[in-house]
């Protein structure tokens, strides 16, 4: 299987190179070559899928002749984690990268199979170049071959593996890395098409329309991956936080922030033909950040909790980033003439200018995080010392920027495109401003929120923004009700499903704002205490009485678990129990040793969590295991006396001793001997561990009362739902992808714009005069497009080289 | 105001905000950062020196000490003198002998005293290295 895998991987590498080369050779519009290159990309995807399948089968079947399996799994590793173990390895994660890229590239080429004929060859070449880079890395760079043979022991395939790090054995770890990777990787698609657009000088909104969905998918995956990481940190790592401004976390946040900016600013280019340089630069930046994230976890250049060892592929990825940055910058600069805006911003009070402000805030935030993350390197350069920046420094900048973002997220949707008159502004801002004022007042009067001005202003702006969004849904539904005569709920559904992008986006806004409220609440109003309790004792934290009822323990082959049962009382009433514990793992992948090895491996906290809508009670325990360790030492002494055949030992000992001697001579008996030893030790370990049940020693408890954490998870789910709504194909697309000429697409975009303006008018965002102006402008532009079409063939206005296709009758959705 | 001039003003405002942010970033980062030091550099440091200590926990040196723990930290390459460290409060999960840690604190006469909540333990490398042994 190993050599089959290597061969398939080699073939995949060749396929990637071939697909790119064939695509480029067909750049003059040779239909057959383009089709061929597309098929080779599909084949590339198939080959990598086979590689992944072989590796996963090896993991599932405990084939320890695979080095990757031997190093990252073991027989005892739970089945689900065996599959997840692939991406806990360096080589496996590279394979995952390439594989996801092959899927995304295939999907992108399938979706554009009848479109963008000039652009696609270059986009294919870029995607396959990057794919070949990662595939080649696995083939040619040292130590990252996923099909490497395991180191042989005595000429035999190892009988067991090292196992998966217990810290990584958490359900969210099974999906967190693939999510993040899918996010990173999917940004390759818009990047590749942007490069194609730049090379061929076809820099209208076509490439954006074709890849917008991929950008949104990437954004969703990356965001969800970040969230799972936060959740894992909160429930598994035993420090009580979900975000630490750790370099690796930052590395994933930066492309997400730039991606957010990109998703907004491309709308301005689509609708208004502006910000072209900005969009091209943003996607280059986003993709470079995604590569940087891939690089950081493998380079060891920065100190991180996610300390991945230094290793060999870092420099190569750095080289790729350099090529991407230099090449793209040169390309953008050489195309500056083509990238000029078609229009200017009419008014500062318009949706596009708010988009611009939000973009600047997002990019500013990314710049801050970038600086802070790489500060150790920067300071080493200037002062010779690696100095690093801690969380407070990041908070100082990101807090006001995030609050500004919430404010403008509130303003943006209330404004129409192009311009807004004072009267209509007054109309749409009245209610949200009033609600924000009332909420702020209530918070100041009824809670202590005014001690934390940042948090208070975030809550106020959040109230403003959420009310504004609710008003959007309300007025939109009303307008639709009037138009169609549908009852309310149906009108709401109709409104959202007819304008998925807009209202899906609004739902994402709601989710992100709710999430940020959770972040502000939990970081500003947290109570955090370390307490020592003996069994029977109790303490009071923030109005909650916590009583250490009794110690608990459990033993199995791989770990000791020591914990406690805690009773929680609020206002004199018992509201529940929590069971925090700490697990002590034996080092995996070794022959059974003395019982004391239970304390030589990893130790992980199992947090006792009582989640609530307003507050989480979070408790982690550090049990005092000194007594147990004494018992373990005694048991180990007894055991070694037993196998040394001390006088008066029971029959069992003698039998075991004989078996061990036989195993020393004949390796095939080893597994049997190990099993016996483990069994005996298990019995001894259990007896020793039971002593913990009667301990009177004090355990250390870290108790956190964390307000509004649940809002983060709820907000994230809302945002996910919104993203899915925005991603869902609209009815027109599902009816069958039309072979569209460029003018068709332009026309449809213009109709959409008219429709948007009508909706803005109906919901009161555009006053009658403004609407009349905007509508007239839009209709004039639409007529221009139609005129150009009738006089087409020569194709003025930058749409030359557009091969004529049989045009479908008009199929533009109205309404 | 003519649009050309308006645009110019906007550009100047935007650029100055960016420059201000940049200057603030640079200024605060150099003043807020703590310097990373290895134990051998701190063993003879004057009491009161604050630093971010990075190094390896010496195997078998961890003792519980009242509410906190005491241990020794040595340079990452394992050479040089080790430094006694005390730390109050709960330690992160991956903390144990042989692991690399990062800890902010100050040098005092009896050794390095860590600030609560600043102890970071590097995870056992997820991606194995050749020099792992």
Interface residues (C-beta under 8 A of the other chain):
Chain A: X71 X88 X89 X90 X93 X143 X165 X167 X168 X236 X237 X238 X239 X244 X297 X298 X303 X304 X305 X306 X307 X308 X309 X310 X311 X344 X360 X364 X367 X368 X371 X372 X375 X376 X378 X379 X383 X385 X386 X387 X388 X389 X390 X392 X393 X396 X397 X530 X532 X602 X603 X604 X605 X620 X622 X624 X626 X700 X702
Chain B: X3 X7 X14 X18 X21 X22 X24 X25 X26 X28 X29 X30 X32 X33 X34 X35 X36 X52 X54 X64 X67 X88 X89 X90 X91 X92 X93 X94 X96 X100 X102 X104 X118 X120 X121 X122 X123 X124 X125 X126 X127 X128 X129 X130 X131 X132
